[in-house]
Amino acid sequence: MATSKSLGTAQILDALRVITDPGSGKDFVSLGLVANIKVQAGKVSFDLYIPSHAQDHKDEIKRKAVDAVKNIEGVLAVFVNATLKPRPRVVHGQQAVPGVNHVIVVGSGKGGVGKSTSSVNLAFALKKLGYSVGLLDADIYGPSQATMLSKFLSLDAKPEVKENLLIPLDVEGVKTISMGFMIERDQPTVWRAPMATKMIQQFLLGVEWGELDFLIIDLPPGTGDIQLTLSQQSNISGAIVVTTPQKVAVEIARKGLLMFKHVGVPILGVLETMSGFACGDCGSMSAIFGEGGAKALSKEDNVPLLGQVPIDAALVRSCDEGYPIVLKDPQSASSKAYLQAAASIISQVEAQGVGSEQDVVPLAVESLPAVEGSSHRLAIFWSDGFKYTYNAKDLRFYCPCAVCVDEFSGKRRITPDSIAQDVSLEKALPVGRYGVNLVWTDKHTTGIYTYKYLRELDAEKVQERPNPPEESARLSQARS
Ligand code: ADP
Protein backbone atom coordinates (compact mmCIF):
# COMPACT_ATOMS: atom_id res chain seq x y z
CA MET A 1 0.00 0.00 0.00
CA ALA A 2 1.42 3.38 -0.87
CA THR A 3 0.79 6.88 0.34
CA SER A 4 1.33 8.95 -2.71
CA LYS A 5 1.82 12.51 -3.60
CA SER A 6 3.31 11.93 -7.06
CA LEU A 7 2.67 8.73 -9.03
CA GLY A 8 0.58 6.43 -6.85
CA THR A 9 -1.76 3.49 -6.80
CA ALA A 10 -4.81 5.71 -6.62
CA GLN A 11 -3.97 7.39 -9.92
CA ILE A 12 -3.47 4.04 -11.57
CA LEU A 13 -6.80 2.77 -10.27
CA ASP A 14 -8.55 5.87 -11.54
CA ALA A 15 -6.99 5.41 -14.98
CA LEU A 16 -8.05 1.76 -15.07
CA ARG A 17 -11.71 2.64 -14.51
CA VAL A 18 -12.01 3.00 -18.30
CA ILE A 19 -11.70 -0.78 -18.65
CA THR A 20 -15.15 -2.33 -18.62
CA ASP A 21 -16.29 -5.92 -18.30
CA PRO A 22 -18.15 -6.84 -21.53
CA GLY A 23 -20.58 -8.96 -19.48
CA SER A 24 -21.80 -6.56 -16.80
CA GLY A 25 -20.71 -3.26 -18.34
CA LYS A 26 -19.17 -2.33 -14.97
CA ASP A 27 -15.63 -1.10 -14.67
CA PHE A 28 -12.81 -3.45 -13.68
CA VAL A 29 -11.81 -1.45 -10.61
CA SER A 30 -15.31 -1.46 -9.09
CA LEU A 31 -15.58 -5.17 -9.81
CA GLY A 32 -12.38 -5.77 -7.86
CA LEU A 33 -10.62 -7.25 -10.88
CA VAL A 34 -7.42 -5.20 -10.44
CA ALA A 35 -4.97 -6.21 -7.73
CA ASN A 36 -1.38 -6.11 -6.56
CA ILE A 37 -0.47 -2.72 -8.04
CA LYS A 38 3.22 -1.92 -7.70
CA VAL A 39 4.91 1.31 -8.64
CA GLN A 40 8.66 1.69 -8.67
CA ALA A 41 10.69 4.37 -10.40
CA GLY A 42 8.02 4.95 -13.06
CA LYS A 43 7.51 1.22 -13.67
CA VAL A 44 3.99 0.02 -12.95
CA SER A 45 2.84 -3.58 -12.62
CA PHE A 46 -0.53 -5.07 -11.63
CA ASP A 47 -2.72 -8.15 -11.90
CA LEU A 48 -5.91 -8.18 -13.99
CA TYR A 49 -8.50 -10.89 -13.37
CA ILE A 50 -10.35 -11.38 -16.66
CA PRO A 51 -13.77 -13.03 -16.16
CA SER A 52 -14.06 -16.29 -18.10
CA HIS A 53 -17.00 -14.91 -20.13
CA ALA A 54 -14.60 -12.24 -21.44
CA GLN A 55 -11.79 -14.62 -22.35
CA ASP A 56 -12.04 -13.79 -26.06
CA HIS A 57 -11.37 -10.16 -25.17
CA LYS A 58 -8.36 -10.93 -22.97
CA ASP A 59 -5.72 -9.42 -25.28
CA GLU A 60 -7.85 -6.37 -26.05
CA ILE A 61 -8.55 -5.74 -22.34
CA LYS A 62 -4.88 -6.13 -21.49
CA ARG A 63 -3.89 -3.72 -24.27
CA LYS A 64 -6.44 -1.14 -23.11
CA ALA A 65 -5.17 -1.44 -19.54
CA VAL A 66 -1.58 -0.89 -20.66
CA ASP A 67 -2.59 2.14 -22.75
CA ALA A 68 -4.66 3.65 -19.94
CA VAL A 69 -1.77 3.48 -17.48
CA LYS A 70 0.89 4.46 -20.02
CA ASN A 71 -0.92 7.77 -20.52
CA ILE A 72 -0.37 8.80 -16.88
CA GLU A 73 2.36 11.35 -16.53
CA GLY A 74 5.53 9.85 -15.11
CA VAL A 75 4.80 6.25 -16.14
CA LEU A 76 7.76 4.77 -18.02
CA ALA A 77 6.74 1.12 -18.38
CA VAL A 78 3.67 -1.02 -17.67
CA PHE A 79 3.62 -4.77 -16.89
CA VAL A 80 0.25 -6.49 -16.70
CA ASN A 81 -0.26 -10.01 -15.43
CA ALA A 82 -3.64 -10.86 -17.02
CA THR A 83 -5.15 -14.13 -15.84
CA LEU A 84 -8.37 -15.96 -16.59
CA LYS A 85 -8.42 -17.48 -13.11
CA PRO A 86 -10.97 -16.15 -10.61
CA ARG A 87 -9.73 -13.77 -7.98
CA PRO A 88 -8.77 -15.74 -4.86
CA ARG A 89 -11.24 -15.74 -2.00
CA VAL A 90 -9.70 -13.86 0.92
CA VAL A 91 -11.82 -12.96 3.93
CA HIS A 92 -10.38 -10.46 6.38
CA GLY A 93 -7.02 -11.11 4.84
CA GLN A 94 -7.17 -14.88 5.24
CA GLN A 95 -7.67 -17.84 2.96
CA ALA A 96 -9.65 -20.87 4.13
CA VAL A 97 -6.66 -23.08 3.44
CA PRO A 98 -3.37 -21.27 2.87
CA GLY A 99 -2.41 -21.47 -0.80
CA VAL A 100 -5.88 -22.56 -1.92
CA ASN A 101 -7.72 -19.86 -3.84
CA HIS A 102 -11.21 -21.35 -3.54
CA VAL A 103 -12.64 -23.99 -1.25
CA ILE A 104 -15.94 -25.41 -2.52
CA VAL A 105 -18.06 -27.83 -0.50
CA VAL A 106 -20.39 -30.33 -2.13
CA GLY A 107 -23.30 -31.32 0.07
CA SER A 108 -26.61 -33.12 -0.21
CA GLY A 109 -29.65 -33.55 1.94
CA LYS A 110 -29.45 -37.33 1.88
CA GLY A 111 -27.13 -40.09 0.80
CA GLY A 112 -27.14 -41.95 -2.49
CA VAL A 113 -28.02 -38.98 -4.69
CA GLY A 114 -24.69 -38.90 -6.54
CA LYS A 115 -22.84 -36.36 -4.38
CA SER A 116 -19.50 -38.23 -4.35
CA THR A 117 -19.76 -39.11 -8.04
CA SER A 118 -20.37 -35.43 -8.71
CA SER A 119 -17.53 -34.22 -6.46
CA VAL A 120 -15.05 -36.47 -8.26
CA ASN A 121 -16.24 -35.61 -11.75
CA LEU A 122 -16.49 -31.88 -11.03
CA ALA A 123 -12.90 -31.97 -9.76
CA PHE A 124 -11.71 -33.57 -13.01
CA ALA A 125 -13.92 -31.27 -15.09
CA LEU A 126 -12.32 -28.21 -13.42
CA LYS A 127 -8.91 -29.76 -14.08
CA LYS A 128 -9.85 -30.23 -17.74
CA LEU A 129 -10.82 -26.55 -17.91
CA GLY A 130 -7.26 -25.67 -16.94
CA TYR A 131 -7.39 -25.17 -13.17
CA SER A 132 -5.27 -26.74 -10.46
CA VAL A 133 -7.53 -28.84 -8.27
CA GLY A 134 -7.58 -30.78 -5.01
CA LEU A 135 -10.24 -33.20 -3.84
CA LEU A 136 -10.95 -33.92 -0.19
CA ASP A 137 -13.26 -36.79 0.65
CA ALA A 138 -14.70 -35.54 3.93
CA ASP A 139 -17.50 -38.09 3.86
CA ILE A 140 -15.70 -39.84 6.67
CA TYR A 141 -18.50 -42.25 7.50
CA GLY A 142 -18.80 -43.50 3.93
CA PRO A 143 -15.65 -42.54 2.03
CA SER A 144 -15.99 -43.70 -1.56
CA GLN A 145 -13.23 -41.97 -3.44
CA ALA A 146 -10.66 -44.68 -2.96
CA THR A 147 -13.08 -46.87 -4.90
CA MET A 148 -14.08 -44.21 -7.41
CA LEU A 149 -10.39 -43.62 -8.28
CA SER A 150 -9.23 -47.21 -8.00
CA LYS A 151 -8.11 -47.41 -11.64
CA PHE A 152 -5.33 -44.99 -10.72
CA LEU A 153 -4.68 -45.97 -7.10
CA SER A 154 -4.21 -49.31 -5.46
CA LEU A 155 -6.96 -49.85 -2.90
CA ASP A 156 -4.41 -49.87 -0.10
CA ALA A 157 -2.65 -46.68 -1.26
CA LYS A 158 -1.56 -44.55 1.71
CA PRO A 159 -0.47 -40.94 1.65
CA GLU A 160 3.03 -40.20 2.93
CA VAL A 161 3.58 -37.93 5.88
CA LYS A 162 6.32 -35.31 5.60
CA GLU A 163 7.07 -32.82 8.34
CA ASN A 164 3.74 -33.57 9.98
CA LEU A 165 1.79 -32.93 6.80
CA LEU A 166 -0.04 -35.52 4.72
CA ILE A 167 1.08 -35.55 1.10
CA PRO A 168 -2.01 -35.94 -1.10
CA LEU A 169 -2.07 -38.65 -3.74
CA ASP A 170 -1.89 -37.47 -7.31
CA VAL A 171 -4.55 -38.80 -9.65
CA GLU A 172 -4.10 -37.47 -13.18
CA GLY A 173 -2.99 -34.11 -11.79
CA VAL A 174 -5.72 -33.83 -9.13
CA LYS A 175 -4.47 -33.96 -5.52
CA THR A 176 -6.67 -36.26 -3.48
CA ILE A 177 -7.05 -37.16 0.16
CA SER A 178 -9.75 -39.43 1.50
CA MET A 179 -10.55 -41.11 4.77
CA GLY A 180 -10.69 -44.23 2.62
CA PHE A 181 -6.90 -43.96 2.24
CA MET A 182 -6.44 -43.91 6.00
CA ILE A 183 -8.62 -46.73 7.31
CA GLU A 184 -8.69 -50.41 6.55
CA ARG A 185 -11.25 -51.18 3.84
CA ASP A 186 -13.52 -53.32 5.95
CA GLN A 187 -13.36 -51.17 9.06
CA PRO A 188 -16.40 -49.05 9.92
CA THR A 189 -15.74 -45.48 11.07
CA VAL A 190 -17.06 -45.38 14.62
CA TRP A 191 -16.48 -41.84 15.78
CA ARG A 192 -18.47 -39.39 17.79
CA ALA A 193 -19.07 -36.00 16.19
CA PRO A 194 -16.32 -34.03 18.02
CA MET A 195 -13.70 -36.56 16.98
CA ALA A 196 -14.98 -36.59 13.41
CA THR A 197 -14.97 -32.80 13.31
CA LYS A 198 -11.39 -32.72 14.58
CA MET A 199 -10.38 -35.20 11.93
CA ILE A 200 -11.88 -33.07 9.19
CA GLN A 201 -9.96 -30.02 10.37
CA GLN A 202 -6.83 -32.11 10.42
CA PHE A 203 -7.56 -33.09 6.85
CA LEU A 204 -8.12 -29.53 5.78
CA LEU A 205 -5.08 -27.93 7.38
CA GLY A 206 -2.80 -30.91 7.91
CA VAL A 207 -2.44 -31.67 4.21
CA GLU A 208 0.27 -30.28 1.95
CA TRP A 209 -2.16 -29.00 -0.68
CA GLY A 210 0.34 -26.58 -2.21
CA GLU A 211 -1.00 -23.90 -4.54
CA LEU A 212 -4.48 -24.74 -5.80
CA ASP A 213 -7.16 -22.86 -7.69
CA PHE A 214 -9.90 -25.07 -6.25
CA LEU A 215 -10.28 -27.54 -3.42
CA ILE A 216 -13.47 -29.58 -3.74
CA ILE A 217 -14.73 -31.03 -0.47
CA ASP A 218 -17.12 -33.95 -0.61
CA LEU A 219 -19.14 -33.56 2.61
CA PRO A 220 -21.05 -36.28 4.40
CA PRO A 221 -24.78 -36.13 3.53
CA GLY A 222 -27.13 -34.14 5.77
CA THR A 223 -26.78 -31.15 8.00
CA GLY A 224 -24.89 -32.39 11.04
CA ASP A 225 -21.94 -31.26 13.08
CA ILE A 226 -19.26 -31.87 10.49
CA GLN A 227 -21.01 -29.89 7.79
CA LEU A 228 -21.66 -27.05 10.19
CA THR A 229 -18.14 -26.92 11.57
CA LEU A 230 -16.60 -26.99 8.14
CA SER A 231 -18.90 -24.33 6.80
CA GLN A 232 -18.43 -22.03 9.78
CA GLN A 233 -14.71 -22.28 10.16
CA SER A 234 -13.48 -21.80 6.67
CA ASN A 235 -13.66 -18.90 4.29
CA ILE A 236 -15.48 -21.07 1.86
CA SER A 237 -16.09 -19.72 -1.62
CA GLY A 238 -19.34 -21.55 -1.92
CA ALA A 239 -21.46 -24.66 -1.63
CA ILE A 240 -22.99 -26.90 -4.25
CA VAL A 241 -26.07 -28.86 -3.29
CA VAL A 242 -26.62 -32.13 -5.13
CA THR A 243 -30.08 -33.61 -5.43
CA THR A 244 -32.10 -36.04 -7.49
CA PRO A 245 -35.35 -34.73 -9.01
CA GLN A 246 -37.87 -36.40 -6.67
CA LYS A 247 -39.90 -34.14 -4.43
CA VAL A 248 -38.78 -35.92 -1.27
CA ALA A 249 -35.08 -35.55 -2.18
CA VAL A 250 -35.51 -31.92 -3.14
CA GLU A 251 -37.21 -31.10 0.16
CA ILE A 252 -34.26 -32.53 2.06
CA ALA A 253 -31.79 -30.80 -0.25
CA ARG A 254 -33.51 -27.51 0.64
CA LYS A 255 -32.56 -28.10 4.28
CA GLY A 256 -28.93 -28.40 3.27
CA LEU A 257 -29.23 -25.25 1.25
CA LEU A 258 -30.75 -23.38 4.18
CA MET A 259 -27.99 -24.57 6.49
CA PHE A 260 -25.33 -23.11 4.19
CA LYS A 261 -27.27 -19.88 3.89
CA HIS A 262 -27.67 -19.75 7.65
CA VAL A 263 -23.93 -19.92 8.27
CA GLY A 264 -23.19 -17.44 5.50
CA VAL A 265 -21.69 -19.79 2.92
CA PRO A 266 -22.54 -18.53 -0.57
CA ILE A 267 -24.58 -21.01 -2.60
CA LEU A 268 -22.96 -21.58 -5.97
CA GLY A 269 -25.90 -23.61 -7.17
CA VAL A 270 -27.88 -26.82 -7.27
CA LEU A 271 -26.79 -29.79 -9.33
CA GLU A 272 -29.40 -32.33 -10.31
CA THR A 273 -28.32 -35.92 -10.89
CA MET A 274 -30.24 -38.89 -12.25
CA SER A 275 -32.34 -36.35 -14.11
CA GLY A 276 -33.89 -38.50 -16.77
CA PHE A 277 -33.17 -41.69 -18.64
CA ALA A 278 -32.32 -41.72 -22.35
CA CYS A 279 -33.66 -44.86 -24.08
CA GLY A 280 -30.75 -46.73 -25.67
CA ASP A 281 -32.86 -47.60 -28.73
CA CYS A 282 -34.82 -44.49 -29.58
CA GLY A 283 -33.08 -41.84 -27.46
CA SER A 284 -36.36 -40.61 -25.94
CA MET A 285 -36.10 -39.36 -22.34
CA SER A 286 -38.10 -40.84 -19.44
CA ALA A 287 -38.30 -38.97 -16.16
CA ILE A 288 -37.94 -42.07 -13.96
CA PHE A 289 -37.34 -40.05 -10.77
CA GLY A 290 -39.72 -37.24 -11.68
CA GLU A 291 -38.70 -33.98 -13.21
CA GLY A 292 -38.22 -30.33 -12.52
CA GLY A 293 -37.27 -30.77 -8.82
CA ALA A 294 -33.94 -28.98 -8.87
CA LYS A 295 -35.26 -26.39 -11.31
CA ALA A 296 -38.06 -25.56 -8.89
CA LEU A 297 -35.63 -25.43 -5.98
CA SER A 298 -33.37 -23.11 -7.91
CA LYS A 299 -36.29 -20.85 -8.76
CA GLU A 300 -37.93 -20.78 -5.35
CA ASP A 301 -34.70 -20.29 -3.41
CA ASN A 302 -33.17 -18.05 -6.03
CA VAL A 303 -30.02 -20.08 -6.56
CA PRO A 304 -28.51 -21.10 -9.91
CA LEU A 305 -29.17 -24.50 -11.44
CA LEU A 306 -25.66 -25.68 -12.33
CA GLY A 307 -26.73 -28.59 -14.50
CA GLN A 308 -28.61 -31.83 -14.88
CA VAL A 309 -26.76 -35.12 -15.14
CA PRO A 310 -28.89 -37.87 -16.72
CA ILE A 311 -29.41 -41.35 -15.31
CA ASP A 312 -26.50 -43.08 -16.93
CA ALA A 313 -25.53 -46.74 -16.71
CA ALA A 314 -22.08 -45.91 -18.13
CA LEU A 315 -21.57 -43.45 -15.27
CA VAL A 316 -22.37 -46.18 -12.74
CA ARG A 317 -19.91 -48.52 -14.46
CA SER A 318 -17.21 -45.87 -14.48
CA CYS A 319 -17.72 -45.32 -10.73
CA ASP A 320 -17.43 -49.04 -10.09
CA GLU A 321 -14.31 -49.31 -12.27
CA GLY A 322 -12.73 -46.40 -10.42
CA TYR A 323 -12.41 -44.44 -13.67
CA PRO A 324 -14.30 -41.08 -13.49
CA ILE A 325 -16.46 -40.65 -16.57
CA VAL A 326 -15.08 -37.18 -17.32
CA LEU A 327 -11.69 -38.89 -17.89
CA LYS A 328 -12.97 -42.13 -19.37
CA ASP A 329 -15.45 -40.74 -21.87
CA PRO A 330 -15.35 -36.95 -22.03
CA GLN A 331 -17.84 -36.92 -24.91
CA SER A 332 -20.62 -38.71 -23.00
CA ALA A 333 -23.77 -36.80 -22.01
CA SER A 334 -22.84 -37.10 -18.32
CA SER A 335 -19.32 -35.74 -18.90
CA LYS A 336 -20.71 -32.85 -20.89
CA ALA A 337 -23.12 -32.07 -18.08
CA TYR A 338 -20.26 -32.08 -15.55
CA LEU A 339 -18.05 -29.91 -17.76
CA GLN A 340 -20.88 -27.45 -18.21
CA ALA A 341 -21.56 -27.43 -14.48
CA ALA A 342 -17.86 -26.77 -13.84
CA ALA A 343 -17.99 -23.78 -16.21
CA SER A 344 -21.07 -22.47 -14.35
CA ILE A 345 -19.24 -22.88 -11.05
CA ILE A 346 -16.41 -20.72 -12.37
CA SER A 347 -18.89 -18.00 -13.39
CA GLN A 348 -20.56 -18.15 -9.98
CA VAL A 349 -17.25 -17.93 -8.14
CA GLU A 350 -16.22 -15.00 -10.32
CA ALA A 351 -19.47 -13.23 -9.62
CA GLN A 352 -19.96 -13.95 -5.91
CA GLY A 353 -16.60 -12.85 -4.55
CA VAL A 354 -16.46 -9.55 -6.31
CA GLY A 355 -17.25 -6.50 -4.30
CA SER A 356 -18.29 -8.48 -1.25
CA GLU A 357 -17.80 -6.50 1.93
CA GLN A 358 -15.77 -9.26 3.54
CA ASP A 359 -13.19 -9.17 0.81
CA VAL A 360 -12.66 -5.47 0.85
CA VAL A 361 -9.10 -4.25 1.44
CA PRO A 362 -7.56 -0.83 0.86
CA LEU A 363 -5.64 -0.58 -2.38
CA ALA A 364 -4.16 2.85 -1.69
CA VAL A 365 -4.05 5.55 0.94
CA GLU A 366 -3.55 9.07 -0.24
CA SER A 367 -2.91 12.27 1.74
CA LEU A 368 -4.92 15.21 0.48
CA PRO A 369 -4.04 18.82 1.24
CA ALA A 370 -6.17 20.83 3.68
CA VAL A 371 -9.04 22.78 2.18
CA GLU A 372 -9.87 26.16 3.59
CA GLY A 373 -11.19 26.00 7.15
CA SER A 374 -10.61 22.26 7.60
CA SER A 375 -7.72 19.96 8.44
CA HIS A 376 -5.83 17.72 6.05
CA ARG A 377 -7.78 14.88 4.55
CA LEU A 378 -7.04 11.32 3.72
CA ALA A 379 -8.48 9.19 0.92
CA ILE A 380 -8.63 5.42 1.08
CA PHE A 381 -9.29 3.59 -2.17
CA TRP A 382 -10.97 0.28 -1.36
CA SER A 383 -10.90 -2.84 -3.51
CA ASP A 384 -14.67 -2.68 -4.06
CA GLY A 385 -14.24 0.60 -5.89
CA PHE A 386 -15.27 2.91 -3.05
CA LYS A 387 -13.17 5.88 -2.11
CA TYR A 388 -13.60 7.03 1.50
CA THR A 389 -12.38 10.48 2.36
CA TYR A 390 -11.58 11.06 6.03
CA ASN A 391 -10.82 14.25 7.85
CA ALA A 392 -7.23 13.60 9.05
CA LYS A 393 -7.82 15.23 12.43
CA ASP A 394 -10.91 13.08 13.05
CA LEU A 395 -9.20 9.90 12.00
CA ARG A 396 -6.28 10.74 14.29
CA PHE A 397 -8.80 11.39 17.10
CA TYR A 398 -10.41 7.99 16.52
CA CYS A 399 -7.09 6.23 16.87
CA PRO A 400 -7.92 2.81 18.39
CA CYS A 401 -4.62 2.29 20.24
CA ALA A 402 -4.35 1.78 24.01
CA VAL A 403 -2.78 5.20 24.46
CA CYS A 404 -5.85 6.86 22.97
CA VAL A 405 -8.60 4.55 24.28
CA ASP A 406 -8.90 2.97 27.71
CA GLU A 407 -8.86 -0.72 26.94
CA PHE A 408 -11.29 -1.65 29.73
CA SER A 409 -13.85 1.13 29.73
CA GLY A 410 -13.56 1.93 26.01
CA LYS A 411 -13.40 5.62 27.00
CA ARG A 412 -11.34 7.90 24.81
CA ARG A 413 -8.35 9.28 26.66
CA ILE A 414 -7.78 12.16 24.31
CA THR A 415 -9.97 15.10 23.37
CA PRO A 416 -10.38 16.67 19.94
CA ASP A 417 -8.72 19.82 21.25
CA SER A 418 -5.57 17.90 22.07
CA ILE A 419 -5.02 17.14 18.42
CA ALA A 420 -3.24 19.67 16.21
CA GLN A 421 -5.51 21.21 13.58
CA ASP A 422 -2.87 20.63 10.89
CA VAL A 423 -2.15 16.97 11.69
CA SER A 424 -1.65 14.87 8.59
CA LEU A 425 -0.60 11.38 7.65
CA GLU A 426 3.07 10.59 7.39
CA LYS A 427 2.91 6.92 6.37
CA ALA A 428 0.52 3.99 6.12
CA LEU A 429 2.15 0.65 6.86
CA PRO A 430 0.22 -2.58 6.22
CA VAL A 431 -0.14 -4.77 9.32
CA GLY A 432 -0.62 -8.48 8.66
CA ARG A 433 -3.48 -8.93 6.26
CA TYR A 434 -6.10 -7.16 8.26
CA GLY A 435 -5.13 -3.61 9.04
CA VAL A 436 -2.93 -0.63 8.61
CA ASN A 437 -0.66 1.26 10.97
CA LEU A 438 -1.24 4.98 10.43
CA VAL A 439 1.75 7.11 11.37
CA TRP A 440 0.84 10.75 11.99
CA THR A 441 2.86 13.93 11.71
CA ASP A 442 2.28 14.59 15.45
CA LYS A 443 4.61 11.61 16.03
CA HIS A 444 1.79 9.31 17.10
CA THR A 445 2.76 5.92 15.73
CA THR A 446 0.87 3.26 17.66
CA GLY A 447 -2.51 3.27 15.96
CA ILE A 448 -3.36 0.07 14.13
CA TYR A 449 -6.62 0.58 12.29
CA THR A 450 -8.23 -2.65 11.12
CA TYR A 451 -9.91 -2.55 7.73
CA LYS A 452 -13.16 -3.41 9.48
CA TYR A 453 -12.77 -0.41 11.80
CA LEU A 454 -11.94 1.91 8.93
CA ARG A 455 -15.04 0.74 7.09
CA GLU A 456 -17.18 1.15 10.19
CA LEU A 457 -15.98 4.70 10.64
CA ASP A 458 -18.41 6.02 8.13
CA ALA A 459 -16.27 8.58 6.39
CA GLU A 460 -19.00 11.17 5.83
CA LYS A 461 -20.06 11.03 9.45
CA VAL A 462 -16.52 11.32 10.68
CA GLN A 463 -16.24 14.55 8.79
CA GLU A 464 -19.58 15.97 9.75
CA ARG A 465 -19.66 14.66 13.30
CA PRO A 466 -21.14 17.44 15.43
CA ASN A 467 -20.38 15.96 18.82
CA PRO A 468 -17.19 13.91 19.06
CA PRO A 469 -17.75 12.30 22.49
CA GLU A 470 -21.16 10.95 21.51
CA GLU A 471 -19.82 9.60 18.28
CA SER A 472 -16.92 8.07 20.15
CA ALA A 473 -19.30 6.31 22.53
CA ARG A 474 -21.30 5.01 19.59
CA LEU A 475 -18.20 3.64 17.97
CA SER A 476 -16.85 2.00 21.11
CA GLN A 477 -20.23 0.42 21.64
CA ALA A 478 -20.27 -0.78 18.07
CA ARG A 479 -16.85 -2.30 18.59
CA SER A 480 -17.54 -4.04 21.89
P1 ADP B 1 -23.72 -40.10 -2.56
O1 ADP B 1 -22.32 -39.57 -2.48
O2 ADP B 1 -24.74 -39.00 -2.68
O3 ADP B 1 -24.03 -41.04 -1.47
P2 ADP B 1 -22.76 -41.60 -4.83
O4 ADP B 1 -22.06 -40.61 -5.66
O5 ADP B 1 -21.93 -42.51 -4.00
O6 ADP B 1 -23.87 -40.91 -3.94
O7 ADP B 1 -23.66 -42.41 -5.81
C1 ADP B 1 -24.54 -43.43 -5.38
C2 ADP B 1 -24.77 -44.43 -6.51
O8 ADP B 1 -25.47 -43.79 -7.56
C3 ADP B 1 -23.49 -44.96 -7.11
O9 ADP B 1 -23.63 -46.30 -7.42
C4 ADP B 1 -23.34 -44.15 -8.39
O10 ADP B 1 -22.65 -44.87 -9.38
C5 ADP B 1 -24.76 -43.93 -8.79
N1 ADP B 1 -24.97 -42.72 -9.59
C6 ADP B 1 -24.45 -41.49 -9.35
N2 ADP B 1 -24.84 -40.63 -10.30
C7 ADP B 1 -25.63 -41.33 -11.15
C8 ADP B 1 -26.32 -41.01 -12.37
N3 ADP B 1 -26.29 -39.78 -12.87
N4 ADP B 1 -27.00 -42.00 -12.99
C9 ADP B 1 -27.04 -43.25 -12.46
N5 ADP B 1 -26.42 -43.60 -11.34
C10 ADP B 1 -25.70 -42.67 -10.69
Boltz pocket constraint, residues with backbone or C-beta under 6 A from the ligand:
constraints:
  - pocket:
      binder: B
      contacts: [[A, 108], [A, 110], [A, 111], [A, 112], [A, 113], [A, 114], [A, 115], [A, 116], [A, 117], [A, 118], [A, 144], [A, 221], [A, 273], [A, 274], [A, 275], [A, 309], [A, 310], [A, 311], [A, 312], [A, 313], [A, 315], [A, 316], [A, 317], [A, 319], [A, 320]]
      max_distance: 6.0
